[in-house]
């Protein structure tokens, strides 16, 4: 038996997908459900899985390439000596079974383990949050609460598309308020902060309370939020705010200051905040919840993973890869094609000439490697 693994349509508005990672090679034997590759569009991510036990054959793709919905990614055969048809003669007939992964709905960013669990628990995928990467813990939380009632739109609720709240009353909160005002089109309803000592106003916007007020705001038709917790000391705090907002039914739009320059081919996920005079270059990708701060430069083909913080004045040369939860300090310079591992911290003013490992720390003002 031979199966053709076909690229699915991850997003109805995007027939093309980027190959983020290829996990196999020709001739490798897989068991059903093992991951073949990871595909990504601007709004969704999905793993292609082995439909049956067998050998990978006819694989000609690699990470970084683009594929289209309906393309044959590879074949899986029980016979390691079976020869796939040439690329210009490929057909889905002649005993070849078509396999197209059961992809999540367009716009949903979900890990494969979380997707498997959601289907196992019979959750409605169309009701999972679209403004963040859905993980197993979030799926379990939603299942335990039977998809929290605030996720169900009641017809009597008058949703205000311009209403937005700012979560975080610190310095970044003030900056986000100014950014939203510069954009226009939004009405800032109030500021949320979990510190009981923070009350009154922030930049003349009233502080409404902590996370406990989210449900009431949702019931009043507020659906949008801006995460203004920078998380410089602990990125988990910023990630936790996104979690609270998601579970309460709020989405986090990308916010881009009018003075920032974003090339047309750059891709920005939800929750991204681009501050004044920043630049994002051609074919760069900025992941969910990232902050590109004032005057920062993200050059062509850079990939910035979710919840990373590029501080004011930082300069990333072309093809730099930044892992999730990274802090790139003020005035940092990162050389061409350097990779920065997840949760690394680059101190103010340092120069990065080589890869930095996961959770690596480069001291302020130094040159790496020294």
TACORKA-V77191 format. One record per backbone hydrogen bond with DSSP energy under -1.0 kcal/mol. CO is the residue of the C=O (numbers start at 1). NH is the residue of the N-H. Records with the same first field share a line. If there is no record, write none. Layout:
CO = NH / NH
//
This chain:
1 = 78
2 = 97
3 = 76
4 = 99
5 = 73
7 = 70
11 = 14
15 = 69
17 = 67
18 = 40
19 = 64
21 = 38
25 = 28
28 = 56
30 = 54
31 = 34
34 = 50
36 = 23
37 = 48
38 = 20 / 21
39 = 46
40 = 18
44 = 41
46 = 39
48 = 36 / 37
50 = 33
54 = 30
55 = 77
56 = 27
57 = 75
62 = 65
65 = 19
67 = 17
68 = 71
71 = 7
74 = 5
75 = 57
76 = 3
77 = 55
79 = 82
86 = 89
93 = 96
97 = 4
99 = 6
101 = 103
105 = 108
109 = 134
111 = 115
112 = 116
113 = 117
114 = 118
115 = 119
116 = 120
117 = 121
118 = 123
124 = 127
125 = 128
134 = 111
135 = 139
136 = 140
137 = 141
138 = 142
139 = 143
140 = 144
141 = 145
142 = 147
143 = 146
148 = 151
149 = 152
154 = 157
160 = 163
162 = 187
164 = 189
165 = 226
166 = 192
167 = 228
170 = 174
171 = 175
172 = 176
173 = 177
174 = 178
175 = 179
176 = 180
177 = 181
178 = 182
179 = 183
180 = 184
187 = 164
190 = 166
191 = 208
192 = 168
195 = 198
200 = 207
202 = 205
205 = 202
206 = 191
209 = 193
210 = 213
211 = 214
213 = 217
214 = 218
215 = 219
217 = 222
218 = 221
221 = 160
223 = 251
224 = 165
226 = 167
234 = 237
235 = 239
236 = 240
237 = 241
238 = 242
239 = 243
240 = 244
241 = 245
242 = 246
243 = 247
244 = 248
245 = 250
246 = 249
251 = 225
252 = 271
255 = 274
257 = 260
261 = 280
263 = 266
267 = 286
269 = 272
270 = 289
272 = 255
273 = 292
274 = 257
275 = 278
276 = 295
278 = 261
279 = 298
280 = 263
281 = 284
282 = 301
284 = 267
285 = 304
286 = 269
287 = 290
288 = 307
290 = 273
291 = 310
292 = 275
293 = 296
294 = 313
296 = 279
297 = 316
298 = 281
299 = 302
300 = 319
302 = 285
303 = 322
304 = 287
305 = 308
306 = 325
308 = 291
309 = 328
310 = 293
311 = 314
312 = 331
314 = 297
315 = 334
316 = 299
318 = 337
320 = 303
321 = 340
322 = 305
324 = 343
326 = 309
327 = 346
328 = 311
329 = 332
330 = 349
332 = 315
333 = 352
334 = 317
335 = 338
338 = 321
339 = 356
340 = 323
341 = 344
342 = 359
344 = 327
345 = 362
346 = 329
347 = 350
348 = 365
350 = 333
351 = 368
352 = 335
356 = 341
357 = 360
360 = 345
362 = 347
363 = 366
366 = 351
368 = 353
//
